[in-house]
Amino acid sequence: MKNTTSDLLTNLPDNRALITKLATAGKVNYFLLNIDNFSSINNAYGYHIGDYVLVEITKYLNIFKLPSSEMYRFCSDRFVL
């Protein structure tokens, strides 16, 4: 049975996991990262390159986020820290 709260591409918790966290968490701060015009990458180079870029962005964000921070792939080209 697959985990329904994890993004298959990036292995990050997904928007359902974020909604669950928000419902149970107290006061928290979140940062929304939206990659503008990301669809142009998919249109120009194909979805396989777009997926590669999203995975690389995930790796980059993991390097620079605080160890105590949680990161979610909210949807398509949006991440929440």
C-alpha angles and dihedrals in degrees: 000000000000124000106254095198098058127082109240095215102046100020088228122135108270135223092282090057090048092051090050090049092049091050093054103032126092121220110340139163122227134189119208116208115195117183104219118224093003090147088069088066091054092045095048102038106017135254095282089063091043090053090049090052091050091051091049091048088052091053091048093050091048090055094054104035120099113265090239092052125100122217129204134184098229097186139320104323099000127099129184123209 
